[in-house]
Amino acid sequence: MPNQKTEQQQDTDAYIKWVQRDNTYTVPMVWSFIFFDMPSSAFTRRIRLHRNLRRTGCTMHSQSVYCMPYSQKTHLILKTLDESITAVQVIADEEQAYSLAETYADFIDDLFLELENKVEELEDAKALSEAHNSRGYTKRFKKMNERVERVKDVLRLFPSQEAHTRLVGLETLIDQIHERKQGTA
């Protein structure tokens, strides 16, 4: 669960209200909820919207409803993703906030599992690459940096010392993989 806000997060989200229970962890009280309703004929558009919402840091709350900790910056981004969505700011009571925080913590765990799988793929690509053919590895490495930045953005909204430590470990592993000679495991 989230611990302390970083200085960067305080600059970005200084107006967010947080509640603390039993001095163990702190959760955001203000959330963005995103609603949309699209016909089944708009399947491709719906899939694109799901991906964009996830990239922005939203987790599915229920069918066609997503949520994330509120920040003015991300709320404005959400409003411009698609004309068919409605983004609202919600102030949750304490029990709702903890329930939403648990859901969001699960979302973060899923992000880390995806990232860890991609790190394994990156390691395999580096081991299989050769000096004259490193395209697969190079492409994965560039994409990996984007993935790490997305996780960092999510952690700015929902800080957690455990998640931060996990991310630092993955970044170290990525650097180690990148420093290896091509064709070595």
C-alpha contacts under 8 A as a table, 3 or more apart, distances in Angstrom:
res1	aa1	res2	aa2	distance
1	M	25	Y	6.03
1	M	26	T	7.51
1	M	27	V	7.99
1	M	105	A	6.85
1	M	159	P	7.98
1	M	160	S	5.70
1	M	162	E	7.71
2	P	25	Y	5.69
2	P	26	T	5.74
2	P	27	V	6.60
2	P	158	F	6.18
2	P	159	P	4.81
2	P	160	S	3.76
2	P	161	Q	6.70
3	N	24	T	7.79
3	N	25	Y	5.30
3	N	26	T	5.93
3	N	159	P	6.26
3	N	160	S	5.19
3	N	161	Q	6.08
4	Q	26	T	7.60
4	Q	159	P	6.57
4	Q	160	S	7.18
4	Q	161	Q	7.62
5	K	9	Q	6.09
5	K	10	Q	6.52
5	K	156	R	7.87
5	K	159	P	5.98
6	T	9	Q	5.17
6	T	10	Q	6.33
6	T	156	R	7.57
6	T	159	P	7.54
7	E	10	Q	5.07
7	E	11	D	6.45
8	Q	11	D	5.20
8	Q	12	T	6.37
8	Q	156	R	7.70
9	Q	12	T	4.96
9	Q	13	D	5.71
9	Q	14	A	7.33
9	Q	156	R	5.47
9	Q	157	L	7.07
10	Q	13	D	5.33
10	Q	14	A	4.68
11	D	14	A	5.67
12	T	71	S	7.39
12	T	73	K	7.84
13	D	16	I	5.71
13	D	71	S	5.52
13	D	72	Q	7.28
13	D	157	L	7.81
16	I	28	P	6.87
16	I	29	M	7.29
16	I	30	V	6.25
16	I	70	Y	7.17
16	I	71	S	7.19
17	K	28	P	6.04
17	K	29	M	5.41
17	K	30	V	6.27
18	W	26	T	6.26
18	W	27	V	5.45
18	W	28	P	4.43
18	W	29	M	5.30
18	W	30	V	7.82
19	V	26	T	5.55
19	V	27	V	5.62
19	V	28	P	6.51
19	V	29	M	6.53
19	V	94	E	7.16
20	Q	23	N	6.10
20	Q	24	T	7.27
20	Q	25	Y	5.80
20	Q	26	T	4.35
20	Q	27	V	6.55
21	R	24	T	6.23
21	R	25	Y	6.34
21	R	26	T	6.80
22	D	25	Y	7.57
23	N	26	T	7.89
27	V	97	A	6.69
27	V	98	Y	6.64
27	V	101	A	6.24
27	V	158	F	7.68
28	P	31	W	7.23
28	P	69	P	6.33
28	P	97	A	6.58
28	P	101	A	7.47
28	P	158	F	7.65
29	M	69	P	7.98
29	M	91	I	5.72
29	M	92	A	5.30
29	M	93	D	6.97
29	M	94	E	7.15
29	M	97	A	5.48
30	V	69	P	6.32
30	V	70	Y	5.52
30	V	89	Q	6.90
30	V	90	V	5.63
30	V	91	I	4.49
30	V	92	A	6.15
31	W	67	C	6.72
31	W	68	M	5.68
31	W	69	P	4.37
31	W	70	Y	4.31
31	W	89	Q	5.80
31	W	90	V	5.18
31	W	91	I	6.40
31	W	92	A	7.30
32	S	67	C	5.49
32	S	68	M	5.43
32	S	69	P	6.01
32	S	70	Y	4.88
32	S	71	S	7.91
32	S	75	H	6.61
32	S	87	A	6.57
32	S	88	V	5.61
32	S	89	Q	4.66
32	S	90	V	6.06
33	F	65	V	6.92
33	F	66	Y	5.74
33	F	67	C	4.46
33	F	68	M	6.84
33	F	87	A	5.64
33	F	88	V	5.34
33	F	89	Q	6.39
33	F	90	V	6.94
34	I	65	V	5.56
34	I	66	Y	5.02
34	I	67	C	6.08
34	I	78	L	7.70
34	I	85	I	6.54
34	I	86	T	5.56
34	I	87	A	4.42
34	I	88	V	6.51
35	F	64	S	5.93
35	F	65	V	4.76
35	F	66	Y	6.70
35	F	85	I	5.53
35	F	86	T	5.12
35	F	87	A	6.46
36	F	64	S	5.60
36	F	65	V	6.83
36	F	84	S	5.95
36	F	85	I	4.49
36	F	86	T	6.31
37	D	64	S	6.58
37	D	84	S	7.08
37	D	85	I	7.49
38	M	42	A	6.38
38	M	46	R	6.95
38	M	84	S	7.50
39	P	42	A	5.60
39	P	43	F	7.66
40	S	43	F	5.54
42	A	45	R	5.36
42	A	46	R	6.08
43	F	46	R	5.06
43	F	47	I	6.23
44	T	47	I	5.18
44	T	48	R	6.23
45	R	48	R	5.08
45	R	49	L	6.14
46	R	49	L	5.04
46	R	50	H	6.18
47	I	50	H	5.06
47	I	51	R	6.28
48	R	51	R	5.18
48	R	52	N	6.16
49	L	52	N	5.03
49	L	53	L	6.01
49	L	81	L	7.51
49	L	82	D	7.40
50	H	53	L	5.20
50	H	54	R	6.20
51	R	54	R	5.14
51	R	55	R	6.09
52	N	55	R	4.97
52	N	56	T	6.13
52	N	81	L	7.49
53	L	56	T	5.07
53	L	57	G	6.45
53	L	58	C	5.34
53	L	59	T	7.74
53	L	66	Y	7.78
53	L	78	L	7.55
54	R	57	G	5.09
54	R	58	C	4.96
54	R	59	T	6.37
55	R	58	C	7.34
55	R	150	R	6.81
56	T	74	T	7.37
56	T	78	L	7.70
56	T	150	R	7.63
57	G	68	M	6.62
57	G	150	R	7.60
57	G	153	D	7.58
57	G	154	V	5.58
58	C	66	Y	5.85
58	C	67	C	5.32
58	C	68	M	4.96
59	T	66	Y	5.40
59	T	67	C	5.54
59	T	68	M	6.39
59	T	103	T	7.72
59	T	104	Y	6.47
59	T	107	F	6.09
60	M	63	Q	7.22
60	M	64	S	7.60
60	M	65	V	6.09
60	M	66	Y	4.33
60	M	67	C	6.42
61	H	65	V	5.45
61	H	66	Y	4.94
61	H	67	C	6.05
61	H	103	T	7.76
62	S	65	V	5.10
62	S	66	Y	6.87
68	M	104	Y	7.20
69	P	157	L	6.01
69	P	158	F	6.99
70	Y	74	T	7.18
70	Y	75	H	6.59
70	Y	89	Q	6.93
70	Y	157	L	7.60
71	S	74	T	5.49
71	S	75	H	5.95
71	S	157	L	7.44
72	Q	75	H	5.10
72	Q	76	L	6.22
73	K	76	L	5.40
73	K	77	I	6.45
74	T	77	I	4.90
74	T	78	L	6.07
75	H	78	L	5.08
75	H	79	K	6.35
75	H	87	A	7.15
75	H	89	Q	7.99
76	L	79	K	5.19
76	L	80	T	6.63
77	I	80	T	5.36
77	I	81	L	6.46
78	L	81	L	5.33
78	L	87	A	6.60
79	K	82	D	7.13
79	K	83	E	7.84
79	K	85	I	7.12
79	K	86	T	6.86
79	K	87	A	5.80
80	T	83	E	7.03
81	L	85	I	7.77
82	D	85	I	5.90
92	A	95	E	7.87
92	A	96	Q	5.58
92	A	97	A	5.41
93	D	96	Q	5.37
93	D	97	A	6.01
94	E	97	A	5.06
94	E	98	Y	6.34
95	E	98	Y	5.24
95	E	99	S	6.26
96	Q	99	S	5.02
96	Q	100	L	6.05
97	A	100	L	5.12
97	A	101	A	5.97
98	Y	101	A	4.89
98	Y	102	E	6.18
99	S	102	E	5.22
99	S	103	T	6.43
100	L	103	T	5.07
100	L	104	Y	6.13
101	A	104	Y	4.98
101	A	105	A	5.99
102	E	105	A	5.01
102	E	106	D	6.31
103	T	106	D	5.19
103	T	107	F	6.40
104	Y	107	F	4.86
104	Y	108	I	6.27
105	A	108	I	5.03
105	A	109	D	6.27
106	D	109	D	5.00
106	D	110	D	6.27
107	F	110	D	5.06
107	F	111	L	6.28
108	I	111	L	4.95
108	I	112	F	6.28
108	I	151	V	7.93
108	I	154	V	7.73
109	D	112	F	5.10
109	D	113	L	6.27
110	D	113	L	5.05
110	D	114	E	6.27
111	L	114	E	5.20
111	L	115	L	6.14
111	L	151	V	7.14
112	F	115	L	4.89
112	F	116	E	5.96
112	F	151	V	7.94
113	L	116	E	5.09
113	L	117	N	6.21
114	E	117	N	5.17
114	E	118	K	6.25
115	L	118	K	5.03
115	L	119	V	6.18
115	L	147	R	7.10
115	L	148	V	7.68
116	E	119	V	5.00
116	E	120	E	6.38
116	E	170	L	7.43
117	N	120	E	5.13
117	N	121	E	6.37
118	K	121	E	4.92
118	K	122	L	6.05
118	K	144	M	7.41
119	V	122	L	4.89
119	V	123	E	6.15
119	V	144	M	7.65
119	V	170	L	7.78
119	V	174	I	6.81
120	E	123	E	5.05
120	E	124	D	6.26
121	E	124	D	5.05
121	E	125	A	6.08
122	L	125	A	5.03
122	L	126	K	6.17
122	L	137	Y	6.42
122	L	140	R	6.09
122	L	141	F	6.74
122	L	177	I	7.84
123	E	126	K	5.15
123	E	127	A	6.26
123	E	177	I	6.10
123	E	185	A	7.09
124	D	127	A	5.08
124	D	128	L	6.19
124	D	185	A	7.33
125	A	128	L	5.13
125	A	129	S	5.93
125	A	136	G	6.45
125	A	137	Y	5.01
125	A	140	R	7.97
126	K	129	S	5.14
126	K	134	S	7.75
126	K	137	Y	5.55
126	K	177	I	7.22
126	K	178	H	7.71
126	K	180	R	7.97
126	K	182	Q	5.75
126	K	183	G	6.19
126	K	184	T	7.05
126	K	185	A	7.30
127	A	182	Q	6.14
127	A	183	G	4.24
127	A	184	T	4.58
127	A	185	A	4.76
128	L	182	Q	7.46
128	L	183	G	5.16
128	L	184	T	7.51
129	S	133	N	6.05
129	S	134	S	5.01
129	S	135	R	8.00
129	S	136	G	7.49
129	S	137	Y	6.66
129	S	182	Q	5.58
129	S	183	G	5.15
130	E	133	N	5.07
130	E	134	S	5.84
130	E	182	Q	5.59
130	E	183	G	5.53
131	A	134	S	6.41
131	A	182	Q	6.37
131	A	183	G	8.00
133	N	136	G	7.91
134	S	137	Y	5.40
134	S	138	T	6.04
134	S	182	Q	7.94
135	R	138	T	5.11
135	R	139	K	6.05
136	G	139	K	5.37
136	G	140	R	6.30
137	Y	140	R	5.14
137	Y	141	F	6.03
138	T	141	F	5.05
138	T	142	K	6.28
139	K	142	K	5.37
139	K	143	K	6.30
140	R	143	K	5.10
140	R	144	M	5.95
141	F	144	M	4.96
141	F	145	N	6.60
141	F	178	H	7.98
142	K	145	N	5.45
142	K	146	E	6.88
143	K	146	E	5.17
143	K	147	R	6.39
144	M	147	R	5.02
144	M	148	V	6.21
145	N	148	V	5.14
145	N	149	E	6.25
146	E	149	E	5.15
146	E	150	R	6.32
147	R	150	R	5.14
147	R	151	V	6.40
148	V	151	V	5.17
148	V	152	K	6.24
148	V	167	L	7.94
148	V	171	E	7.84
149	E	152	K	4.95
149	E	153	D	6.21
150	R	153	D	5.05
150	R	154	V	6.37
151	V	154	V	5.07
151	V	155	L	6.20
152	K	155	L	5.02
152	K	156	R	6.25
153	D	156	R	5.16
153	D	157	L	6.81
154	V	157	L	5.35
154	V	158	F	6.30
155	L	158	F	4.81
155	L	159	P	4.83
155	L	160	S	6.91
155	L	163	A	7.63
155	L	164	H	7.49
156	R	159	P	5.60
159	P	163	A	7.75
159	P	164	H	7.67
160	S	163	A	5.21
160	S	164	H	6.05
161	Q	164	H	4.98
161	Q	165	T	6.10
162	E	165	T	5.21
162	E	166	R	6.22
163	A	166	R	4.95
163	A	167	L	6.10
164	H	167	L	5.06
164	H	168	V	6.19
165	T	168	V	5.14
165	T	169	G	6.26
166	R	169	G	5.16
166	R	170	L	6.37
167	L	170	L	5.05
167	L	171	E	6.13
168	V	171	E	5.03
168	V	172	T	6.15
169	G	172	T	5.12
169	G	173	L	6.26
170	L	173	L	4.99
170	L	174	I	6.11
171	E	174	I	5.02
171	E	175	D	6.20
172	T	175	D	5.11
172	T	176	Q	6.20
173	L	176	Q	4.99
173	L	177	I	6.16
174	I	177	I	5.10
174	I	178	H	6.13
175	D	178	H	5.03
175	D	179	E	6.18
176	Q	179	E	5.17
176	Q	180	R	6.47
177	I	180	R	5.40
180	R	184	T	6.83
180	R	185	A	7.93
181	K	184	T	5.90
